[in-house]
């Protein structure tokens, strides 16, 4: 690559590390280097599943946005339909999950439960954590290959039904979220207060929806558990069933009991999941999936200014627990 060099971390192909030959490049010069190599970078991304841009002069959200545009992987898309707690920084740019630091976010493909999922997801390290806090990643092709054939068969044949409930304006829910951000309103999920607009967005994404008491919104959708990459045609594990089942292994025992008590009213349950035919997914299947995700997890330590781009089909991501301050921005393109 002209003006760039590539390397690996700990000898692994994921992520491929891309650095400038000239570490004294200005930001404008670095954009020109990326633009001149964008076609080759697209090939490298398909081969490796993720690229880590390091030692580039990226300092703020505006730089992050400009760098993404220089890569030319598609247009920004909003985080519509997703329920991870996060803040919108500017058009197309969000904070990464604001879930409590003590909660591990297991590996997943972003918005794999919606029809119009993002093709690529980006992360920018503004403030690296002092301890842990990695954005963990894994090859979704390897995940697919490692899952037990019987488990795989059940998921492929039946598909998955996701169900979520979101509140409208609730002092109680707002108080809970000030203590620990966990449950989003449908205003945040769909970035609008207009019910008609929400309904249109549900229909565009093939969400079934129902307005419930106190203007809570219940949505559900059925999606496949496995897919083929649209370009490479490689099979990948592509679902979030393991994140939609609130179980002790996912939440820890104390949070699990708290969730059981708080979400005793059915219309308030944040997540529920089943096979596409409505039958219950065996918890041992979900535990098996979580185990395989852990076995295939790749960790790398963030450095200030790092920018990571992932093919959202080929590569899963998550977040390790951390302490102290951490600020990672994220964006998606379609």
N, C-alpha and C positions, 0 to 999 in steps of 0.2 A: 504494500500500500504506500502510495506516495506521501511522504511527510509523516507517516505513522509507523509504529512498530507494534507487534503483538507478542504476548507472553501468556503464561498460565500461572495460576495460584496453586501451589502444592501439587503441580503436575496434572491437574484435572482440566478437562476441556471446557467445563462450565464453572464460572463464566470465562470467556476469552477476554484477556486484558488488553486494552488498546491505549497506547500512550503516544504523545507527540514526540517526534525526533528532536524538536527544538522546544525545550521547557520554558523558554522565554517568550513564547508566542503571546501576542495580545489576544483579547477575546475575539475581535473581528477577524484576525488572521486564523484563529483556530476554527471559526465558522467556515471560512473558505476551504480549509483543509478537509473538513468533514464533508462539505458539499462536493468537492472534487473526488472524494472516495465513496460517495453514498451508494453507488451500485455494488461495489465490492463489499461494503459493509452489510448490505442486505443479504448477500450470499453467505457471508461469515455468520450472520445471525441465524440463518436457516440451518447452517451446519452445526453450530454450537448451542443454539437455543438462548444464549444470553451474551451480551457484551458489556464489559465494565470499562468505562472511560475514566482514566485516572491521570492526574497531573495537568488537567486543562484548567484555564482560568475561569471557572464557573463559580459565582459567588452568591447569587440571589435568584429569586423566582423568575425574574425577567430573563436572566441568562439561561436558566433551565428551559424556559419556553422557546427561546431562540435556537438553542442547541437542538431541540427536538424537531423544530421546523427545518433546520439544516439537514437532518438525517432523512427527511422526506419519506416517512413510513406511513403517512396517512394523516387525516385531519383529526384534531382533538375531538373527543367525545366526552359528554358529561357523565357523571356517576349517577345515572338514573336507574332506579330499581334496586340499588345496592343499599345494604343497611349497616355497613360498618361505620361507626362514629368517626366523622372527619369534618374538617372545615374547608370551605372553598377559599383559596387565596386570591386567585384571579381567574380569568376565563381559561378553562381547561386544566388548571393547576389546583391541587388539593393537598392538604396534609395527609400523610399516611394515617392508618388507623389510630384513633385516640383511645382505644381500649386501654384499661389499666395496665401499667408496666409489668405487674406481676402475672398477667395473663399471657400465656403463649398462644399465638395465632398459628394453628397448624397449616401445613402446605395446602394450597388450592390454586386453581386457575381463576383469574378475576372475572366475576359475573358469568361463570360457566352455567348458571341456572337461567340465563335469559337468552332469547333468540338472537339478538344483535350484540353478541359479546365483543369486547375489544380485541383487536388482533395483536396489539402490543401494549405493554405497560412499562412505565419509566419510574425510576426512583432517583432522587437527588439528595445527597447528604449535606445538609446545611450545618447541622450540629451533631457530630458523632457522639454516641453514648460513651461514658467512661468505662462501663462494664457491660459486657454482653450486648444485647440489643441488635443483633445481626438481622438483616433481611435474609432469611433462610430461603434456599432455592433447591429445586430438584428437577431432574429430567422426567417429564410425564411419560415418555416412551418406556423408560425403565420401570416406572411405577406400574404401568399397564402389564409389562412382562412379569413382574414379580408377584402380582396378586394371584392367589389361589384360583385355579381354573373353575372350580365349582362356584366360588363367590362371583367370579367374573361372569359366568354363564347366567346366574340369577339376575345380575344387574343389567346385562345386555338384553336379555329376553324381556324383562319387565319394565325397564326404564325407571325413572324417578319422578315422584310428585313432591314438589316443594310447596310449603304453605307458610305465610307470614302475616302478622297482624301489626298495624301501626296506629298510634293514637293521633288525635287532632291537637287540641290545646288543653293540657291537663296540668294544673299546679302540682299535683302529686307526682306525675311523671317527670316534670321539670325539676322538682326537688330531688328525686331519685338520680337524675342525670347529673345534677350538680355534685352529688356525692360520688357517683361512679357512672360515667357515660356508658350506656349499654343499649338503650331502647330509643329508636328514632321515631319522630313523628312522620306522618305521610307528607307533610309540608317539606321536611328535609329530604326525604327519600326521592320525591319527584320534583323538588325545587320550584314549587308553586303552591299557592293557597286556593287555586281555582279547581273545584271538583271536576268540572267538565274537562279541563286540561289533563287532570289525573286519569280520568277515564280514557281519554284519547291515547295517552302514553301506555296505559295498560293494554289497550287493544292493539297498538302498534307492536308490542312485545309479546302478544298472545298470552297475557295474564288474564285469568279469570278473576273477577273482583266482586266484592259485596260490601256495601256500607252497612255498618252495624251500630249498636247503641252508642250514644255519645260521640257519633261521627268517627268511630274507629273504622279502619279500612282493613278488610281481609283480602289477600290476594293469593292465588295459587297458580302454578304452572307445571307442565309435564315436559321433561327433557330427557334425552338419552344420557346414558352413563359413560359412553365411550364414543369417540369420534375419530375421523381421519383428518390429518392436517390438510387444509385446502390446497396447498402447493406440493408438499412432499408425499402426501398420501400415507404417511406413517400413522399407525394406530396409537392413540394416547388415552389415558384415563382422564376424563374431563367431566367432573361433577363435584358437588359440595355436600353430598349426603352426610359425610362425617362431621360437617359443621352445623348441620341443621338438627341433629339429635343431641339435645342437652343431656349428657350423661356424665357420670363421675370422672371418667377418664379424660374427658374433654375439659370439664369445668373445675375438677377437684371437688372433694366431698362437701366442703362448706358452701361453695357457690352452688353446687348441685342442689343441696337442701334448701338454700335460699330461693333458687329459681322455682323449685317445686311448690314452695309456700306462696311466693308472689304471683306465679302464673296459674294459680288454682282455677281462676275464672278463664274459661276456654277462649273467650273473645280477646283476651289480653296476651295470649301466648305468642311470644316473638317468633319462634320457629317450630315447625313440625315437619317431618319427612316420612315418606312411605314409598313403597314401590309404586310404579305407575298404575297398577291395578287396584291400588288401595290397601294391599296387604302389608303387614308390618315387616320392616327390615330387621333381621336378627341382629341383636346388639353385638353378638360375637363376630358377625361380618364387619361391622363398623370398627370394632376393636382391631380386627385383623388389618383393615385398611390403614388405621392410624399407626399400627406397628410397621407396616411396609413404608409408609411415608417417613417415619423416623429413621428407618434403616437406610434410606436413600437421600437423606438430607445433606446438603452442602452448606457449610458455614464459611463466611469470610468476614474479616473485620472492616468496618467502614472507616474511610479516611475522609476528612473534610474536603468537599468539592467533588467527590466521586459521583458519577452518573451511571446508573445501571439500566440497560434496556433489555427486556425479555420478550421473546415470542410467547404470547399468552396461551398458545395452544401447546407448544412443545415444552414449556417450562412452567412449573408451579413455583409459588412463592409463599412466604409466611413471615412471622416475626417472632424472634426469641424474646424472652423476658429481659428486663434491664433495670438499672438503677440510675438515678441522676437524670440530667437533662438529655433529651434526644429530639431532634427535629429532622424528619425525613419528609420531603415533598414527593408527590406522585402525580402522574398524568397518564392518560390512555389515548390511543389513536385507533381508528377503525379503517 
